[in-house]
């Protein structure tokens, strides 16, 4: 007796002749819509009104200027890290360690401020902030440089190296806040002393914590857009990473692309860490980042590895951060709900991105 055919899913993926440019831009929008739709379903399963819950996630975080300032505040570290990661990924260098590079930037910036923030020093607040920012950039570049060195000299996998260095950075910040940079008057808490007000970034709006680092971020978005798409150095970097053989033929150095991509990425992440300690935190704490460096990976891909797109991706992820906090306090949901939304967005983005190089086809039509 002939066996009946098993169930076959009616849709299949067929390769496109050329990647779909419209789908490349539509993919993040579709992924966001699917995230919200499945998020509403999740709220129903948790026994919550989906419309009210989505309002807490998407509307309440921007209900007034103060709330909007908090959303924009969180975009600063997210977008800065995403700018550097976009450079890396366009150069085919898979840096996963922006979180550790951010932490090192925060340590270096805090140490710089604490050096000057002592009785008797007459340093200008602006000068110290500039030095702290440069120190943060140097710290991030140093940490990323370790990954570049191991990849260059020993062909070590930069994904594993950069990720493992993040855990080392987390232990290093625990050491410094319990040792060299610990506040002697801090009642034995693992933290540095609170910085003097003249060594903190000025706020942009009264009643809001949004600081001048947001303006710096916007300027750097413009700079990186020009660098990546209007400069020969940016073109050389991308060719050196994606087509090493072609780069060698053209006289470009793949090694130079590796080092440049990682150092730029580390510098941006380090600057994000510096802005956190001299901005909303105002001191060095073990938890200067709730995972900005990891979330920035999603931000970079939601933004299509484009500096301007990273701004929009940063706003979305910032809404998820603050919406998750509000859902915890107002709806009694677990604090991890924001991370669930981030994970769903990444999952749907990866799924939708498959439609850039493939199209959906009905199996019956394909058989004909």
C-alpha positions in Angstrom: 0.0 0.0 0.0 1.4 3.4 -1.0 2.3 5.7 1.8 0.5 9.0 1.9 2.9 11.9 1.7 3.7 13.7 5.0 2.7 17.2 5.8 4.7 19.8 3.8 4.6 23.4 4.7 2.9 25.3 1.8 5.6 28.0 1.6 9.2 27.7 0.7 12.2 30.0 0.2 13.4 30.6 -3.3 16.7 32.4 -4.0 16.4 35.9 -5.6 18.5 36.8 -8.5 19.7 40.0 -6.7 19.2 41.1 -3.1 16.0 43.1 -2.6 16.9 46.7 -1.7 13.3 47.5 -0.6 13.2 44.4 1.6 16.5 45.5 3.2 14.7 48.6 4.5 11.3 47.0 5.1 12.8 44.2 7.2 13.3 46.2 10.4 9.8 47.7 10.1 8.2 44.3 9.6 10.3 42.8 12.5 9.1 45.6 14.8 5.5 45.1 13.8 5.8 41.4 14.5 7.5 42.1 17.9 4.6 44.3 18.9 2.0 41.8 17.7 3.6 38.9 19.6 4.2 41.2 22.5 0.5 41.9 22.7 -0.1 38.1 22.6 2.4 37.6 25.4 0.5 40.2 27.5 -2.8 38.3 26.9 -1.1 35.1 28.1 0.1 36.9 31.2 -3.5 38.1 31.9 -2.9 41.8 31.0 -4.8 44.1 28.8 -2.6 44.1 25.6 -3.5 47.6 24.6 -2.9 49.1 28.1 0.3 47.1 28.4 1.6 48.3 25.0 0.6 51.9 26.0 2.9 51.5 29.0 5.7 50.3 26.7 5.4 52.7 23.8 3.4 55.8 24.9 4.1 56.4 28.6 7.9 56.7 28.1 7.4 59.7 25.9 4.3 61.3 27.6 6.1 64.6 28.4 9.5 66.3 27.9 11.0 64.8 31.0 10.1 61.3 30.0 11.3 62.0 26.4 14.6 63.2 27.9 15.0 59.8 29.6 14.4 58.0 26.4 16.9 60.1 24.5 19.4 59.8 27.4 19.5 56.0 27.0 20.1 56.4 23.2 23.5 58.0 23.8 25.4 54.8 24.9 23.3 52.6 22.6 24.0 54.7 19.5 27.6 55.3 20.3 28.3 51.6 20.7 26.2 50.8 17.6 28.2 53.3 15.5 31.4 51.5 16.2 29.9 48.0 15.8 28.5 49.1 12.4 32.0 49.9 11.3 33.2 46.5 12.5 30.4 44.5 10.9 30.8 46.3 7.6 34.5 45.4 7.7 33.5 41.7 8.4 35.0 42.0 11.9 32.6 40.5 14.5 33.2 42.4 17.6 30.9 41.2 20.4 32.8 42.9 23.2 31.4 46.5 23.1 30.1 45.9 26.7 33.6 45.3 28.0 35.1 48.2 26.0 32.4 50.4 27.5 33.3 49.3 31.0 37.0 50.1 30.4 36.1 53.5 29.0 34.1 54.2 32.2 37.1 53.1 34.4 39.6 55.2 32.5 37.2 58.3 32.5 36.5 57.9 36.2 40.1 57.6 37.1 40.8 60.8 35.2 38.1 62.7 36.9 39.2 61.4 40.4 42.8 62.5 39.7 41.7 66.1 39.3 38.7 66.1 41.7 40.8 66.6 44.9 41.3 69.7 47.1 44.0 72.0 45.7 43.5 71.2 42.1 42.3 74.2 40.0 41.6 72.4 36.8 38.8 73.7 34.5 35.7 71.5 34.4 35.6 71.6 30.6 39.2 70.6 30.3 38.7 67.7 32.7 35.6 66.5 30.8 37.6 66.6 27.6 40.4 64.6 29.2 38.0 62.2 30.7 36.3 61.6 27.3 39.7 61.1 25.6 40.7 58.7 28.5 37.4 56.8 27.9 38.2 56.5 24.2 41.7 55.3 25.0 40.4 52.7 27.4 37.9 51.3 24.9 40.6 51.2 22.2 43.0 49.5 24.5 40.5 46.7 25.2 39.5 46.3 21.6 43.2 46.4 20.6 43.8 43.1 22.6 41.2 41.5 20.3 42.8 42.9 17.2 46.3 41.8 18.4 45.2 38.2 19.0 43.3 38.0 15.8 46.2 39.5 13.8 49.1 37.6 15.4 47.4 34.2 16.2 44.3 34.2 14.1 42.2 33.9 17.2 38.4 34.1 16.7 37.4 37.7 17.5 33.9 36.7 18.5 35.2 34.5 21.4 38.1 36.8 22.4 36.0 40.0 22.5 33.2 38.2 24.4 35.6 36.7 27.0 37.3 40.0 27.5 33.9 41.4 28.5 33.8 39.1 31.5 37.3 40.1 32.4 36.3 43.8 32.2 33.4 43.1 34.6 35.8 41.6 37.1 38.2 44.5 36.6 35.6 47.1 37.5 34.7 45.1 40.6 38.4 45.3 41.6 38.8 49.0 41.1 35.6 50.0 42.9 36.7 47.8 45.8 40.3 48.9 45.7 42.2 51.8 44.0 39.1 53.9 43.2 37.0 53.1 46.2 35.4 56.0 48.1 37.1 56.0 51.5 34.0 57.8 52.9 31.5 55.4 51.1 30.6 53.3 54.1 32.4 50.3 52.4 30.1 50.3 49.4 31.8 49.2 46.1 31.8 52.6 44.4 33.9 55.7 43.8 33.1 59.0 45.4 30.5 61.2 43.7 32.1 63.6 41.2 32.0 67.3 41.8 29.3 69.1 39.8 31.8 71.0 37.6 33.1 67.6 36.4 29.7 66.4 35.1 28.3 66.9 31.6 25.9 69.8 31.5 22.2 69.1 31.0 20.4 70.2 27.9 17.0 70.7 29.4 15.9 71.8 32.8 14.2 69.0 34.8 15.8 66.4 32.6 19.0 64.3 32.8 19.6 64.5 29.1 23.2 65.9 28.8 25.5 67.4 26.3 26.7 63.9 25.2 23.6 63.7 23.1 24.7 66.5 21.0 28.2 64.9 20.6 26.4 61.7 19.6 24.5 63.4 16.8 27.7 65.1 15.5 29.5 61.7 15.5 26.5 60.2 13.6 27.1 62.8 10.9 30.9 62.3 10.9 30.6 58.5 10.6 28.0 58.8 7.8 30.6 60.8 5.8 33.4 58.5 6.8 31.6 55.3 5.7 30.0 56.5 2.5 31.9 59.5 1.3 35.5 58.9 2.2 38.2 56.7 0.6 39.3 55.5 4.0 35.8 54.2 4.7 35.6 52.5 1.3 39.1 50.9 1.8 38.1 49.6 5.3 35.0 47.9 4.0 36.7 46.4 1.0 39.6 45.2 3.2 37.2 43.3 5.4 34.7 41.9 2.9 37.0 41.1 0.0 40.6 40.6 1.3 41.8 39.2 -2.0 40.4 42.1 -4.0 41.8 44.5 -1.3 45.3 43.0 -1.7 45.0 43.3 -5.5 44.1 47.0 -5.1 46.9 47.6 -2.6 44.6 47.8 0.5 45.6 46.1 3.7 43.2 43.6 5.3 45.2 43.9 8.5 44.8 47.7 8.5 41.0 47.2 8.1 41.0 44.8 11.1 42.9 47.2 13.3 41.0 50.3 12.2 37.6 48.6 12.6 38.3 47.3 16.1 40.0 50.5 17.3 37.1 52.7 16.1 34.6 50.4 17.6 36.4 50.3 20.9 36.9 54.0 20.9 33.1 54.6 20.5 32.2 52.1 23.2 34.8 53.7 25.5 33.3 57.1 24.9 29.9 55.7 25.8 31.3 54.5 29.1 32.9 57.8 29.8 29.6 59.7 29.1 27.8 57.4 31.5 30.2 58.0 34.5 30.4 61.8 33.9 26.8 62.0 32.9 23.7 60.4 34.6 25.7 58.2 37.0 28.2 60.8 38.3 30.5 58.2 39.8 32.0 54.8 39.0 29.7 51.9 40.0 30.0 48.2 39.2 26.8 48.4 37.2 27.5 51.4 34.9 25.8 49.5 32.1 22.7 47.3 32.1 24.0 45.6 28.9 24.2 48.6 26.5 27.1 47.0 24.6 25.1 43.8 23.9 21.9 45.6 23.1 23.9 47.8 20.7 24.4 44.8 18.4 20.6 44.7 17.9 20.6 48.5 17.4 23.3 48.2 14.7 21.3 45.6 12.7 17.9 47.3 13.2 19.6 50.4 11.8 21.0 48.5 8.8 24.6 49.1 9.8 24.0 52.8 8.9 24.8 55.6 11.4 21.5 57.4 10.9 19.6 54.1 11.1 21.4 53.5 14.5 19.6 56.6 15.9 16.2 55.1 15.1 17.3 51.7 16.4 18.6 53.3 19.6 15.3 55.0 20.2 13.3 51.7 19.8 15.6 49.9 22.2 15.5 52.7 24.6 11.7 52.5 24.6 12.0 48.8 25.4 14.4 49.5 28.3 12.2 52.2 29.9 8.9 50.4 28.9 10.2 47.2 30.7 10.9 49.2 33.8 7.4 50.8 33.7 5.8 47.4 33.1 7.5 46.1 36.2 6.4 48.9 38.4 2.9 49.5 37.0 1.8 46.1 35.7 3.7 43.8 38.1 5.5 42.0 35.3 9.0 40.6 35.7 11.9 43.0 35.0 13.0 40.7 32.2 10.0 41.7 30.0 12.1 44.3 28.3 14.8 41.8 27.4 12.0 39.5 26.1 11.0 42.3 23.7 14.6 42.8 22.6 15.0 39.1 22.0 11.9 38.9 19.9 12.9 41.9 17.9 16.3 40.3 17.1 14.6 36.9 16.3 12.1 38.5 13.9 14.8 40.7 12.3 16.9 37.7 11.5 13.9 35.9 10.1 12.9 38.9 8.0 16.4 39.4 6.8 16.3 36.0 5.1 13.8 37.6 2.7 16.4 40.0 1.4 18.1 37.2 -0.6 15.1 34.9 -0.8 11.4 35.2 -1.7 8.4 33.2 -0.4 6.8 30.9 -2.9 3.9 28.5 -2.7 5.1 24.9 -3.1 2.3 24.1 -5.5 3.3 27.0 -7.7 7.0 25.9 -7.5 6.0 22.4 -8.6 4.4 23.8 -11.8 
